[in-house]
Amino acid sequence: MKSDFLLIGKVAKPHGLRGQVKVHSYASSSESFFAGRKIYLSQGEEMKPLLISEVKVQSQSLLIHFQGLDNRQQAEAVSGSSLYLKEQDLQNLPEGEYYWYQLIGSRVYNDQGRFLGILEEIFSTAAHDIWVIRKASKELLLPAVEDFVISVDLPQGEIRVRDLEGLSGGIDSGNDH
């Protein structure tokens, strides 16, 4: 059932007395959380829909008030719960843009077809996203910019990147697919 849902955060703890909760976001930006958005709260096997009525962005988390959570006791009852979005509720992105969940797990190859590793993590910097590509105990950090990324094939789960000087220095140069 959860295959239609994307994990986007977790309720950490209540905040104040009026039902607000502190949420740790797993989304690439806090813009995934906005007033009027329907979020699904996982309670065991049940996915309970909740409507966001207010969001305040803090440094490392979000303060969210959901409709129907009106006191601290109700907020405590949802602490530790995971928060999901329905995949169908996501906006379509422009050509060439992807949600992180679509890219993570992809096999990454250089422009000569040499396997560099698996895209396992993505994080944002002020300038652009950074892809963390791992192969065995080696790690490669790749800026997700047009100069490096040649193609993304979501159905095949493959990404091609330019092999610029020193790019694969952190990953062995064996030709193992």
Backbone torsions as a table, in degrees:
resi	resn	phi	psi	omega
1	MET	NA	-38.8	-176.7
2	LYS	-73.1	-3.3	-179.6
3	SER	-66.4	-22.6	177.1
4	ASP	-82.9	-4.5	-173.4
5	PHE	-113.9	149.3	176.8
6	LEU	-115.8	128.2	177.9
7	LEU	-69.6	124.3	-179.2
8	ILE	-124.4	-4.9	179.2
9	GLY	175.7	-179.2	-179.8
10	LYS	-143.2	138.1	176.3
11	VAL	-76.1	122.1	-178.4
12	ALA	-84.6	-59.8	-175.9
13	LYS	-165.0	165.6	176.1
14	PRO	-66.1	156.2	175.2
15	HIS	-133.9	115.2	-179.9
16	GLY	76.8	-164.4	-173.0
17	LEU	-108.8	-5.0	-171.6
18	ARG	-104.9	19.9	174.5
19	GLY	95.0	0.9	176.5
20	GLN	-69.6	150.9	176.3
21	VAL	-129.3	150.0	173.7
22	LYS	-89.0	130.0	-176.3
23	VAL	-123.1	134.1	170.8
24	HIS	-94.4	119.1	-177.4
25	SER	-87.2	136.5	172.1
26	TYR	-102.9	-1.1	-178.9
27	ALA	-76.5	158.5	-178.1
28	SER	-67.3	-21.5	175.4
29	SER	-150.5	159.2	-180.0
30	SER	-71.0	-8.1	179.6
31	GLU	-66.3	-12.5	176.1
32	SER	-70.1	-18.5	-179.2
33	PHE	-110.6	117.0	178.0
34	PHE	-149.9	155.9	179.5
35	ALA	-58.5	132.8	180.0
36	GLY	97.3	-12.1	-179.4
37	ARG	-80.8	139.3	175.9
38	LYS	-90.3	125.7	178.6
39	ILE	-118.3	151.4	178.8
40	TYR	-111.6	129.6	-178.9
41	LEU	-100.7	126.9	-179.5
42	SER	-87.6	119.8	175.1
43	GLN	-128.5	95.4	-173.7
44	GLY	66.7	-126.9	178.3
45	GLU	-87.7	-11.2	-176.5
46	GLU	-85.3	138.9	174.3
47	MET	-110.2	106.7	-175.9
48	LYS	-95.3	121.2	179.1
49	PRO	-74.5	137.2	175.9
50	LEU	-132.2	144.9	179.0
51	LEU	-105.3	127.9	178.1
52	ILE	-74.4	127.1	176.5
53	SER	-104.8	-22.7	179.6
54	GLU	-157.5	143.5	178.0
55	VAL	-134.5	133.5	171.7
56	LYS	-125.9	129.1	-178.9
57	VAL	-88.6	127.2	172.8
58	GLN	-110.1	179.3	-174.7
59	SER	-58.4	-53.9	-175.8
60	GLN	-112.6	4.0	-177.3
61	SER	-156.1	-176.9	178.6
62	LEU	-122.9	146.2	169.5
63	LEU	-105.0	119.6	-175.3
64	ILE	-124.4	138.7	172.0
65	HIS	-113.1	122.4	177.2
66	PHE	-98.6	142.6	173.8
67	GLN	-56.6	132.7	177.3
68	GLY	93.7	-12.7	171.3
69	LEU	-99.6	100.7	-170.3
70	ASP	-113.1	-3.5	178.7
71	ASN	-148.5	170.9	-176.3
72	ARG	-61.8	-37.7	-179.0
73	GLN	-62.4	-43.0	177.9
74	GLN	-65.1	-37.2	178.6
75	ALA	-67.8	-39.5	178.1
76	GLU	-62.4	-34.2	-177.7
77	ALA	-64.7	-23.6	-179.8
78	VAL	-102.9	-0.7	179.2
79	SER	-58.0	137.4	179.7
80	GLY	85.7	-6.6	-179.4
81	SER	-77.3	145.7	175.9
82	SER	-85.4	148.2	-178.9
83	LEU	-113.7	137.1	-176.3
84	TYR	-130.7	156.9	168.0
85	LEU	-115.7	149.6	170.4
86	LYS	-76.2	134.5	-178.6
87	GLU	-56.0	-37.6	-178.7
88	GLN	-67.5	-15.9	179.5
89	ASP	-84.8	-6.6	178.8
90	LEU	-73.1	146.4	176.1
91	GLN	-71.8	147.4	171.5
92	ASN	-72.0	134.4	-179.7
93	LEU	-92.4	156.1	176.2
94	PRO	-61.6	158.6	177.6
95	GLU	-51.1	132.1	177.5
96	GLY	87.3	-0.9	175.8
97	GLU	-112.3	146.3	-174.2
98	TYR	-139.8	151.7	170.6
99	TYR	-77.7	148.1	-177.8
100	TRP	-56.0	-42.4	-176.4
101	TYR	-60.6	-25.6	179.6
102	GLN	-73.6	-27.0	-174.8
103	LEU	-94.2	-35.9	-176.3
104	ILE	-62.4	132.0	-177.1
105	GLY	99.2	-8.2	179.7
106	SER	-71.4	148.2	173.3
107	ARG	-83.9	135.1	-176.7
108	VAL	-112.6	129.7	-179.8
109	TYR	-124.3	151.8	173.8
110	ASN	-83.6	178.8	-175.1
111	ASP	-70.4	-11.5	173.4
112	GLN	-93.7	1.6	178.1
113	GLY	89.6	7.6	179.4
114	ARG	-79.8	131.3	-179.5
115	PHE	-69.3	122.7	179.6
116	LEU	-98.2	-27.8	-179.0
117	GLY	148.0	-168.3	-179.6
118	ILE	-107.6	134.3	174.8
119	LEU	-73.0	108.0	-173.2
120	GLU	-106.4	-19.0	-174.3
121	GLU	-156.2	153.8	176.1
122	ILE	-137.8	138.5	172.2
123	PHE	-139.1	156.2	-177.0
124	SER	-97.2	144.7	168.4
125	THR	-120.7	176.4	179.7
126	ALA	-61.6	-33.0	-175.4
127	ALA	-87.7	-42.9	-174.8
128	HIS	-169.5	173.9	176.1
129	ASP	-77.9	152.3	175.0
130	ILE	-117.6	129.3	176.4
131	TRP	-94.6	133.3	176.2
132	VAL	-102.7	112.4	-177.2
133	ILE	-109.4	126.7	-177.5
134	ARG	-122.6	143.3	174.4
135	LYS	-144.4	115.0	-173.7
136	ALA	56.0	-125.1	-178.6
137	SER	-96.7	5.6	-178.8
138	LYS	-92.3	147.7	-179.4
139	GLU	-133.1	138.8	178.8
140	LEU	-126.3	130.2	175.8
141	LEU	-104.3	123.2	-174.9
142	LEU	-124.5	124.2	174.2
143	PRO	-65.7	130.2	-178.8
144	ALA	-84.9	73.3	-178.9
145	VAL	-128.1	159.1	-177.0
146	GLU	-56.2	-32.6	-179.9
147	ASP	-60.8	-27.3	-177.7
148	PHE	-103.0	-42.3	-172.0
149	VAL	-85.1	119.7	179.8
150	ILE	-88.4	-50.6	-177.2
151	SER	-154.9	154.5	175.0
152	VAL	-127.6	122.4	178.5
153	ASP	-115.4	90.8	-176.8
154	LEU	-60.9	-46.4	-178.9
155	PRO	-58.9	-35.5	179.6
156	GLN	-87.0	-13.9	-177.9
157	GLY	67.8	37.3	-177.0
158	GLU	-128.7	143.7	176.7
159	ILE	-127.9	135.2	175.5
160	ARG	-108.9	135.0	179.8
161	VAL	-131.3	154.7	177.2
162	ARG	-70.4	137.3	177.3
163	ASP	-94.4	81.8	178.9
164	LEU	-79.6	159.1	-178.3
165	GLU	-50.6	123.2	176.7
166	GLY	85.1	-6.6	-176.9
167	LEU	-60.6	-47.4	-175.8
168	SER	-95.2	18.1	179.3
169	GLY	-59.1	-31.5	-178.9
170	GLY	-82.4	-11.4	-177.8
171	ILE	-118.7	135.1	-173.7
172	ASP	-56.8	158.1	-173.8
173	SER	-97.8	17.6	175.1
174	GLY	-66.8	154.3	-177.6
175	ASN	-101.1	66.5	-178.3
176	ASP	-109.4	120.9	178.7
177	HIS	-95.8	NA	NA
